[in-house]
Amino acid sequence: MTPAQIQDRILYRDGLMLILDKPAGLPVHAGPAGGPNLERHFDALRFGFPKPPSLAHRLDRDTSGCLILGRHAKALRKIGILFQNGKVDKTYWAVVAGTPPQESGRIELPLAKVSNKTGGWRIVGSPDGQAAVTDYVVRGQADGLTWLELTPHTGRTHQIRVHCASIGCPLVGDPQYGGPDGKPLHLHSRAISLPLYPKRDPVGAVAPVPPHMRAALEACGFTEAS
């Protein structure tokens, strides 16, 4: 990714934060083994500031869309408090296999991380896990697939993926949780907003539909006016 390419992915910019359209398939930061990651390109996002911006939250490697960066330490603290207090509104789009039990609903399923030496780790529903809540609305359906709009009220690891699987609708491209394989993960952080300035309306951004999800979304009824 060139400096121009990462700058082209900016959805919103002010003196405190940037909102970036994260591409699918790229980790936000380097794992133990290193390798390509989004964070290594942040120097191109300084725009005159002495230091590059930093991640205010995370998206999974294969999730695309809205990602907030704080431009300095004070901004990061302010944004972090908003996340902690549930003041950040997040909207995700997903394409799942199957049909939810209702046109809209709330999934309340505590989540816990389990691991073993051979299979690595995964997230499971557990009464002893951390509270996790996700609202969903069906936006369209076609050929056994459903387009869901999801609002997570907590930010647990793999929350949307596990919650969708728990109602019999695993995500396309998510074989780890029972979804059909052979395609990239169909999960997109469509929009995000937060009350960053007390005397102004919330600020935020909407991320365009990523190329790998467009065909499935259009089959389910998506248009640019959606």
Buried (B, 14 or more C-beta within 10 A) or exposed (E): BEEEEBBEBBBBBEEBBBBBBBBBBBBBEEEEEEEEBBBBBBEBBEEEEEEBBBBBBBBBBBBBBBBBBBBBEEBBEBBEEBBEEEBBBBBBBBBBBBBBEEEEBEBEBBBBBEEEEEEEEBBBBEEEBBEBBBBBBBBBBBEEBBBBBBBBBBBBBBBBBBBBBBBEBBBBBBEBBBBBEEBBBBBBBBBBBBBBEEEEEBBBBBBEBBEBBEEBBBBBEBEEEB
